[in-house]
């Protein structure tokens, strides 16, 4: 079995019939719209798939991770514009991963949105204490997710939403 390429998921449209890879590169390089890169870190394959497909439909490029350790590695390799971080993951949970991201000078300014099934005030406070920029509860309200992402990635956005 071939090992999974951590950087394999992307928001690129499939090649058109008869289109060469080099033609796609030319087509993409002429696109004047910025293509923000978002890291989706979640141990649920269904959640990763749903969020990734939705983000790609919105025009974002996407990379993924299935635990906190991988999220840090992928973030270091790809320097995403934003991270959607599940709180409850194996190996290293989302709070621990966010804490380490905030301690890394090259990653600390990347907005992190906590994604969790836990909507209590205590969980929200713990997430904001480690430095998340926004908070989403599952099941994910895609309209709210889009709003948070647009706000955090906008030129006038603060990179932090505390409510």
C-alpha positions as CSV (number, residue, x, y, z in Angstrom):
1,X,0.0,0.0,0.0
2,X,1.4,3.4,-1.0
3,X,1.8,5.8,2.0
4,X,-0.6,8.8,2.0
5,X,0.9,12.0,0.7
6,X,0.1,14.6,3.4
7,X,0.0,17.3,0.7
8,X,-2.1,15.4,-1.9
9,X,-5.5,17.0,-1.3
10,X,-6.0,20.2,-3.2
11,X,-8.8,22.5,-4.5
12,X,-7.6,22.1,-8.1
13,X,-10.3,21.2,-10.6
14,X,-9.8,17.9,-12.4
15,X,-8.0,18.0,-15.7
16,X,-10.2,18.6,-18.7
17,X,-10.3,15.9,-21.4
18,X,-7.1,16.3,-23.4
19,X,-5.6,18.9,-21.1
20,X,-2.0,18.5,-20.1
21,X,-0.8,19.2,-16.6
22,X,1.4,22.0,-18.0
23,X,-1.7,23.6,-19.5
24,X,-3.4,23.6,-16.1
25,X,-0.3,25.3,-14.5
26,X,-0.5,28.0,-17.2
27,X,-4.3,28.4,-16.6
28,X,-3.8,28.7,-12.8
29,X,-0.9,31.1,-13.0
30,X,-3.1,33.5,-15.1
31,X,-5.8,33.4,-12.5
32,X,-5.8,36.8,-10.8
33,X,-7.8,35.7,-7.8
34,X,-5.8,34.6,-4.8
35,X,-6.2,30.9,-3.9
36,X,-6.1,30.7,-0.1
37,X,-4.8,27.5,1.4
38,X,-6.8,26.0,4.3
39,X,-5.6,23.1,6.5
40,X,-8.5,20.9,7.7
41,X,-7.4,18.8,10.7
42,X,-9.9,16.2,11.9
43,X,-9.7,12.5,12.7
44,X,-13.1,11.9,11.1
45,X,-12.7,11.0,7.4
46,X,-16.3,12.0,6.8
47,X,-15.8,15.5,8.3
48,X,-12.6,16.0,6.4
49,X,-14.3,15.1,3.2
50,X,-17.4,17.2,3.8
51,X,-15.4,20.3,4.8
52,X,-12.7,19.8,2.1
53,X,-15.3,19.5,-0.7
54,X,-17.2,22.5,0.5
55,X,-14.1,24.6,0.8
56,X,-13.0,23.6,-2.7
57,X,-16.4,24.6,-4.1
58,X,-15.8,28.0,-2.5
59,X,-12.5,28.3,-4.4
60,X,-10.0,27.4,-1.6
61,X,-7.1,25.0,-1.9
62,X,-7.2,22.4,0.9
63,X,-4.6,20.2,2.7
64,X,-5.6,17.8,5.4
65,X,-4.3,16.1,8.6
66,X,-5.9,13.4,10.8
67,X,-4.3,14.3,14.1
68,X,-2.6,17.2,15.9
69,X,1.0,16.0,15.2
70,X,0.3,15.8,11.5
71,X,-1.5,19.2,11.5
72,X,1.7,20.8,12.8
73,X,3.8,19.0,10.2
74,X,1.5,19.9,7.3
75,X,1.2,23.5,8.5
76,X,5.0,23.8,8.7
77,X,5.4,22.3,5.2
78,X,2.6,24.3,3.5
79,X,2.1,27.5,5.5
80,X,-1.7,27.6,5.1
81,X,-3.6,30.8,5.3
82,X,-6.0,29.3,7.9
83,X,-6.4,26.1,9.9
84,X,-9.7,24.4,10.8
85,X,-8.7,22.3,13.9
86,X,-10.8,19.6,15.5
87,X,-10.4,19.7,19.2
88,X,-10.7,15.9,19.9
89,X,-8.1,14.0,17.9
90,X,-5.7,11.2,18.7
91,X,-1.9,11.5,19.1
92,X,-2.2,15.2,19.9
93,X,-5.5,17.0,20.5
94,X,-6.4,20.2,18.8
95,X,-5.7,22.4,21.9
96,X,-2.2,20.9,22.2
97,X,-1.6,21.4,18.5
98,X,-2.8,25.0,18.6
99,X,-0.6,25.7,21.6
100,X,2.4,24.4,19.7
101,X,1.4,26.4,16.6
102,X,1.2,29.6,18.7
103,X,4.7,28.8,20.2
104,X,6.2,28.5,16.7
105,X,7.4,31.8,15.3
106,X,6.7,30.8,11.7
107,X,3.2,29.5,12.3
108,X,1.9,31.7,15.2
109,X,0.0,34.2,13.0
110,X,-2.0,31.6,11.1
111,X,-5.7,31.9,12.2
112,X,-7.0,28.7,13.8
113,X,-10.7,28.0,14.0
114,X,-11.5,25.3,16.6
115,X,-14.0,22.7,15.4
116,X,-15.7,20.6,18.0
117,X,-18.8,18.8,19.2
118,X,-18.4,20.5,22.6
119,X,-20.1,23.8,22.7
120,X,-19.9,24.5,26.4
121,X,-18.5,27.8,27.7
122,X,-15.7,25.9,29.4
123,X,-14.5,24.3,26.1
124,X,-14.8,27.6,24.3
125,X,-12.7,29.4,27.0
126,X,-10.1,26.7,26.9
127,X,-9.9,27.0,23.1
128,X,-9.5,30.8,23.2
129,X,-7.0,30.5,26.0
130,X,-4.6,28.5,23.7
131,X,-5.1,31.1,20.9
132,X,-7.8,30.0,18.6
133,X,-9.2,32.8,16.4
134,X,-12.8,31.4,16.1
135,X,-14.9,28.5,17.3
136,X,-17.4,26.3,15.4
137,X,-19.5,23.5,16.9
138,X,-20.5,20.3,15.1
139,X,-22.6,19.7,13.2
140,X,-21.0,22.4,11.3
141,X,-23.0,25.4,10.1
142,X,-21.4,25.9,6.7
143,X,-22.7,29.5,6.4
144,X,-21.1,30.4,9.7
145,X,-17.9,28.6,8.7
146,X,-17.8,30.6,5.5
147,X,-18.4,33.9,7.4
148,X,-15.6,33.1,9.9
149,X,-13.2,32.2,7.1
150,X,-14.0,35.3,5.0
151,X,-13.6,37.5,8.1
152,X,-10.3,36.0,9.2
153,X,-8.8,36.1,5.7
154,X,-10.1,39.5,4.7
155,X,-7.5,42.3,4.4
156,X,-9.3,44.2,7.1
157,X,-9.9,41.1,9.2
158,X,-8.2,41.0,12.6
159,X,-7.1,37.4,12.3
160,X,-9.1,36.8,15.5
161,X,-12.8,36.5,16.3
162,X,-13.6,36.3,19.9
163,X,-17.3,35.7,19.6
